[in-house]
Amino acid sequence: MGVFSRLSDILKSNINDLLDKAEDPEKMVKQIIIDMQKELTIATQNLGKAKASERLAQKKMDDAVKVAAGWEAKAKAALSQGNQDLAKQALAKKVRADEEVASYTEMYESISTQTDAIEDQVEVLKAKLDEAKSRQAMLIARSQMADTKKALAKSQGGFDGASALEKFDRMEEKIQRKEAEADAFAEIGGGGDADLIESFDQIEKDAKVDAELARLMAEMNGGTAE
């Protein structure tokens, strides 16, 4: 809401410039619709790219989970043959895979959150465009009526220009059109990817390997005891 308020203030502070430049309200209304449609197309394309990045991150995360599970299975197989050294080597690989799982999980969650936000913004932009289209005929009709009143006033010897009420109506038309355009454009936004988790040093990795080995041996010894 803060963005919309600032944009509204900017538009209101430049009313005179808008009135001077907007000599043909009908053409402006049509151009605004065209511009909003272009923005919607761009936003939709960006959403498609975001969804593709999300799917890629999820695949990397799922692959890392499978790799970690595979190394644990290999460690179990080595222990079942009484080969602890080979089991420790497999568990060292599993520890590294677990780190990649954590990294890709964080990446996926970040991208997924951003994708959801972009999708919400696209829906808002669609709603704004639909609203602008529904108001198009009404704004054009008001503009034509204001022009008619101005012409009648001149032909009847009235003021040389629109009356105060006509000026107010015209200003309201242009502000409303500009606010609709600004509101729609302000909905689109983005973000960045999270940093990858730094690798553990060798001491931490050895500790994790030993812990995994102890857990796995306890698990297998407990299973055979049953």
C-alpha positions, 0 to 999 in steps of 0.5 A, a space after each residue: 500500500 505504501 508504494 501505491 500511496 507514493 505513486 498517487 502523490 507523485 501523480 497528484 503533484 503533476 496534475 498540470 503536466 498530465 493535463 497539458 500532455 494528455 490532449 487526447 484522453 481516448 487515445 491515452 486510455 487505449 494506450 494504457 490498456 496496450 501497455 498493461 497487456 504488454 506488462 502482463 505478457 512480460 510478467 507471465 514470461 517471468 513467472 514461467 522462468 521462475 517455475 522452471 528454476 523451481 523445478 530444477 532446484 527441486 530435482 537437484 534436491 531430490 537427487 541429493 536425497 537419493 545419493 545420500 540414501 544410496 551411500 547409507 545403503 552401501 555402508 550397511 552392505 559393507 558393515 554386513 561384510 564386517 568391513 568397517 573401513 569401507 563403511 566409513 568411506 561410504 558414510 563420508 560420501 553420505 555426509 557430503 551428500 547430506 550437506 548438498 541436501 541441506 543446500 539444495 533444500 534451502 535453495 528450493 524453498 527460497 525459489 519456491 517462495 519467490 515463485 509464489 509471490 510472482 504468481 500472486 502478482 501476475 494474478 493482481 495484474 490480470 485483475 487490474 487489467 480487467 478492471 481497466 478494460 471495464 472502465 475504458 468505455 466509461 472514461 471515454 464517455 466522460 471525456 467526450 461529455 467534457 469535450 461537448 460541455 466545453 464546446 457548448 460553453 464556448 459557443 454560448 459565449 461562456 468562459 474561454 476554457 472548461 468550467 471548474 467542474 469540467 476541469 475537476 472531472 478531467 483531472 479525476 479521469 486522468 488521475 484514475 487512469 494513471 493510478 490504475 496503470 501505476 498500481 498494475 506496474 507496481 505489482 511486479 517484483 523479484 528477488 535473489 537466490 540464497 547462498 549455498 551452505 559452506 562445506 564443513 571442515 575435515 574435523 567436522 566431517 570426520 566427527 559426522 562419519 564416526 557418528 554415522 558409523 556408530 549409529 549404523 553399527 548399533 542399528 545393525 547389531 540391534 536388528 540381528 539381536 532381534 
